[in-house]
Amino acid sequence: MEFEDEFDLSHLLFNERICRTCKEKKDLLTDFYLIRKNSKGLPSAYSYECKRCTKIRVSSNRRNKYDTGKWNYPDW
């Protein structure tokens, strides 16, 4: 029996992570963005906020920043 046969790669990597925003346990590889390209495959290379929460955060910040209804021409 070989030493390599006892361990799979899945035993060494974390497969699930808890999102910091929504506190749900999700799959690391499919539900989190890869933020460090050089260390591909390491759990630390993935963000701590899931894709769904990231999309909500970015779209809400973008919507508030570029809201044209609040902007008025300056009265000089």
C-alpha positions, 0 to 999 in steps of 0.5 A: 500500500502506497502512501499516496494512495491513502490520500486524495487531493480532495482531503487536502483541499477545503471543499466548502466555505461559509460566506461572510455576508450571508453565513451560508455554507457553499461550495468553494470552487463554484460559488466563490470567486478566484481572486489570486491567479498565481496560487490556483487551487489553494483555499486562500486564493478564493474570496470569503464572500460568495458570488451572489453576495458580491453581485448584490454588493457591487450592483447596490453600490454602483446604483447609489453612486451613479443615480442621476435623479439626485444630481443637479446642475450647480447654481453659479 
